[in-house]
Each structure stands twice: as structure tokens, then as C-alpha cells.
Amino acid sequence: MESEILNLTSLICDTINHIFFKIFSSIDNTMYSNLDSILFIHSDILQDMNFQKMFGTDSSNGLLLLANSLIFGILLFYALKFAISHLTYSKIDSPYQFIFKCIIFVACMNSSLWLCEKLIEFISFISDFINKLGNSITGYEINFSTFINYINSALYSTLETFDIFSFDGLLKILSTFGFLYIFLSYSVRYIMCKILVLLSPFAFLTLIHNQLDGFFKGWLKQFLILLLMQIFVSIVLTLGFCLSIYAGNSLFKIFYLAILVIIARCNYYLKEIFSHIYKFSKNQLNDFI
């Protein structure tokens, strides 16, 4: 009787292990191969024809047409402010300053797609350089797919070695949920980068007037954070490959899980860095002496 119970228990455990092994293998084969394409953004995300039509191929169509139309509204707003300033004695840009800013920032507005493309190319060049540097140091290709295969070899390699009821099985479940969260959050980042590029003409347009430039500062901060995330991820992945993660060391497996948490919370860490940079940039030098 006891042997039958043991055999039934073993059969149930093997069935559960087989089911979870199939699920994890399916996720590994379908999702992770696409993660690198959204994690490391390059300028080709702006080459979509429908995206360019929506942005505007020139000042007579797309969002560029709307942005150029708003110039007349800003001119009217400045004219009213300039007239009222003579009654209230409030400080305002001189007409020469305003015209000069119009010339500069209207040109930037109409070239905003090119400017965003070059900024993305610069950030992607830095992340690619870090990946190549990591490859020369570790011998591994620095990307998420390789990192997943590197770690899975430590957690499980075949159905015979996989056990959902072990410590490695628990780590695999947690890491899978972590991967799904990373995939979702970086998909949102990918779409947000496109949205911010579409908003770039309006961001440059707000620089014409001092009371509107807060929109540009918020836009630029958010755009830089989203792009710099891939540099941060490249550094973290390189560090992950430098760790000696293998099947017999549980501590390094915890480090692996910690790397996933860091990548998942990358946006939060960069926002904290930027907030402190902005805070200290407003302080005078004598405040530190």
C-alpha cells in the first residue's frame, strides 16, 4: 500500500514537473528571443513609414503641421504679454530676444526627428560598446537571450534535472515572473520612446517662451531616462556574466535573481539619480564649502 502511494506521489510530481518544464521551455523559446529587440533600442525604430507619416515628412503634414500652426498662437501670446508688461512693469524678453529664440527653436522643431534619431544613435553606440567590451572580457555575447541560457543551465538543463519542488525550481518560478514583468515594462518603454519622439516638435516649440519651457525639461528628462536604461542594463548584464553562477552555489543563484530585480527597477534607479543631479545643480558652490 505504501509503495503504491509512493509511486502515485512520484507520478504526480513527475507530471507537474513535466507540465512546468514545457511551460518554461515555451516561454524561453518564444518570449526571450524578442526581448533584446525592445531592450536595446536603435534608430531603426523611427524608420517605420506610418510613424514618419504621423510625425510629418515636412511642415505641411502630420504633427509637424500642428506644431507649426501653434507658432502663431505663441506669437499672439507674446504680443499680449509684451503689451501688458508696459502696464504691470513685469520682466519679459525683448522683441529681439524673442525673434532670435523663434528662429533657433523653430528650426530645431522642424528638425526634431533628426535630432531624436542622432540622440538614439549616440546612446545605442555607448550600449553596443559596453556589450562588446563585456564580450571581450567574459567571452559571452552580452544580451538577454544569452544571459537567460547561461542561467537556465545552472537552474535546469533537461527534464530529468528539473524539479519544481526544489530550491532551483522556486528560483525558476520567481525568475519567470520577473522575466514577464521585464518584458512588459520594457515593451511600455519601447512605445513611450516613440510617443516622446512624436511629442518632440512641441517640446522644442515651448522653448520659445520662458513660461512654457517646463514642458521641454520634463520631456527631455523622461526621454533621456528611457534611453539611458539600456546603458544601465548593458552594465548589469556584463556584471552578471562576470559572476560564477553554477549549479552548486545557491548564493550566486540569489545574485542572479537580484540582477533581474535591478533590471526590472532600472527606471526607478535612474529617476533617483536624475532627481539628485537636478537638486544639486541648483545649489551654489559656496553651499558645499
Secondary structure as UniProt FT lines:
FT   HELIX           2..30
FT   HELIX           32..39
FT   HELIX           43..46
FT   HELIX           49..55
FT   TURN            59..60
FT   HELIX           62..88
FT   HELIX           95..110
FT   HELIX           112..138
FT   HELIX           144..155
FT   HELIX           159..161
FT   TURN            164..165
FT   HELIX           167..205
FT   HELIX           206..208
FT   TURN            210..213
FT   HELIX           214..242
FT   TURN            247..248
FT   HELIX           250..264
FT   HELIX           266..281
FT   HELIX           285..287
//
